[in-house]
Amino acid sequence: MTKLQTETNTVNMGRRVKNAGFELRLGHISDLQPVFEHGQWWLRNSRTGEDWAACDAEGPGSHDGFSFELVTQRQE
């Protein structure tokens, strides 16, 4: 069985996740860092505490095989 891209914990995949996030307009956030936790990739804003789950995707609204879902809102 082949792992999904978001389940592949390599340095290269972390770079791809981060680059896809920037291409999908999350790039206006300067503090995004790729994090591999709970068996999948996330993008985390270390300044605000927001987290986006990386999802394997294709078609409109995706980039390089990824889309992102905001799962943790900004902490005030």
N, C-alpha and C positions, 0 to 999 in steps of 0.2 A: 504494500500500500504506500502510495506517495504522500508525503506531508504537504499540507497547504503552505503557500509562501509565508503566511502569517504565523505558522508554527515552526518555521525554520530558524533556529537560533545561531546565526552566523554574523560576523562583523559586516560582510557585504550586504546581507539582507537588512540589517539595521540602517545602513546608508540608504538603501533603496526606499525603505519606509519613510525615512526623514525627507528625502528628496521628493517623494510622491506627495507628502504633506505640504511641502512648500509649493509644488506645482498646483495643488488643489486649493490654493488661496489660504491655507493655514499659515503661509509664510510671512504674513504680516505680524506674526507672533515671534519675537526674536529669541525667546527662551525655550523653544521646543527641543526636546531630547527624545530619541528613541529609547524605549525601555522594554526588555523582554521579561515578562512576569506572567505567572499562571499559565504557561505554555503558549503564549502568543505575544505579538508585538503591540505596543502602545506608543502614542506620542504624548508626552507630558510637558506641560508648561510649569517649570519649576518656580516661577514667580507667582502664579495665581492658583496653582493646584488643579487646573483643568486637565482632564485626561480624555484622549480620543482612542478608541479601540480601532486598530487596523483590521480591515476586512478584505478578504480576497474578492476582487470584483473585476468586471470588464464592461465596456460600453460607456455611454455618456455618464459623466460624473465620476469617472475613475481615471487613474493615471498609473501607468506601469504595473497594472494588475491589482491596484489597491483603491479602496475608498476608506473613509473614516467616519466613525460615529462618536459624537460627544457623549460621554458617559458620566463625567463628573463636572458639575458646573463650577464656575468661578467662586472661590471662597473669599468672602468680604472680610 
